[in-house]
């Protein structure tokens, strides 16, 4: 198999493989678990997909999730919630909320950052998240933002018990 496949492979109980097809003509850059049944992927095509582990096609597809021409370079799920965070080289980080039935998603917050978001880590208790931001993409030098500085940024997370969606 070639490293640039556009699919996510997962094991199911019957010892066979389930191939997840969703992103088109692109490299899958990042994946993160939301809960035991759902995960999120981001890619060079500027598309976010939320998946159910037993479905081959995404439950939700968000086209043009970040600025035009941006690559989704990092995603991180807030464990056991319907929320996740995505980052790109487009100068912002977005916090997303999925509807309760995983049929739609909406951006609930956007945070401006200078540089490419190369990693996102959420604290185990979902109280805060850290961003690894750099001048260049973590896997290569396709572009460079000389105004950006390589750094780690910390942000608190305030979760509400009920969010109207």
N, C-alpha and C positions, 0 to 999 in steps of 0.2 A: 504494500500500500504506500502511496505517496503522502508526504507530510502535509501537502496543501489540500487535502480533501475538504469538501464543503459540508461534511456530515459529522454528526455526533453519534458514536456507537455506545450502546448500553447493553448490559446483560439483563435478561429476564429469567424468571425461575426455571423455565423449561430448558435451560442451558443452550438456548439459541440466541441469536443477536437481533436486536431491534435497531434499525438504521433510521436516524432522524434527519429528514431532508427539509431544509427551509431557506437557507441563504443561497443566493444565486450568484454564480460567476465570481466567487470571492473566497478569501481565506477566513476561516472561523478564528477569531482572535481570543475570545474569552467566554467562560462559562461559570455559572455560580448556582448553587442550590438555594431554593426559596424555602421549601419544606420537603417532606418525604415523597410528595407526588409531583412537584413542579420545580423547574429550573429555568434559568434565563441565559441567553447567549447574545453576544454582540460581535460585530464583524466589520470588515473594511467597507462593506456596502452601505454603512451608516444605518443599518437596520438592527433593531432589537427584536428578539423572539422570546416568548414565554411558552414553555412546553409542558405537556403532561407526560409522565414517563411511559404511559401505555399507548401513546398516539405518535404516529410517524410524522405528522405535520404539526406546526406550531398552533397553540390555542390562540395566541395573540401575536400579530406582527405589526410593529411600529416602523413605518418607513420614514426616512429623514429624521431620525431621532435627535440628531444634533445638527450643528450648522452645515450648510451645503458643502459637500466635498470632504467632510470629516470622517475619520475612522473611529469606530467604537473600539477603544483600546483597553478598557477595563470595566468589569461589572462586579457587583457584590450584593448578595441578598441579605436582607435583615432576617435572620433565622426565625422561622415559624410565623412570618407575617406575609402580607401580600405586597410588601414594599421592597424595592431594590434601588441601587445607585449605579449610574453609568457615567463613564468619563470618556473623553475623546481628545483629539489634538485640536479641536475647534475652540478651545478657550473656556469651556465650562463643564461643570459636573451637574447632572440632573438626578433628582430623587423622584422615583416613579411609584405609583400605587395602582395595583390591579384591582378591578372590580371583584366582588366576593365570588362570583362564578367564573372568574378568569376568562371573560369574554372581551374585555377592553382594559386599557390602561391609560393613565393620564399623568403628565408631569406635574408634580405638586410643588416643586421648588427647583430653581436653577441657581447655581453658584458660579460666579466668574472666577477663573484661575488663569494665570499666565503660564503657558507651556502645555506639554502633552501629559495627560494623566496616564501613567504607566501601571499603577496598581491602586486598588482600593481594598482596605481591610476594615471590617466592622467588628467592634468589641463583642465579646461573647454575650454580654447582657444587652446588646443593641443600644448602649448609652452614647456611643460616639463612633466616629469613623476617621481613618487616616488615609491620606492621599499621598502617593509617591508621584511627584511631578518632576518632569525633566525638560531639557531643551529639545531632546530627540525621542523618537519612539524606542521602546525597550528592545525591539528586535532588529533594528537597523537604522540607517541614516537617510531615510527618504526625504526628510526635511529637517531643518534646524531653526529654532527660534532663539536667536542670540540675546533677545531681551529677557528671556525666561532664565530662571535659576533652578538648578537641581535642588529639590527640597522635599521635606515631609510637612504636610499640613494636617492639623487636627481640627475636627468640627464636632460639636455636641449634636445629639439627636434628641428631639422632643417628640415622642409618639403620643398620639391621642388615642383614647380607648375606642371612640366611635368616630369614623370619618365618613361624611356623607359623600357617596360616589354614585 
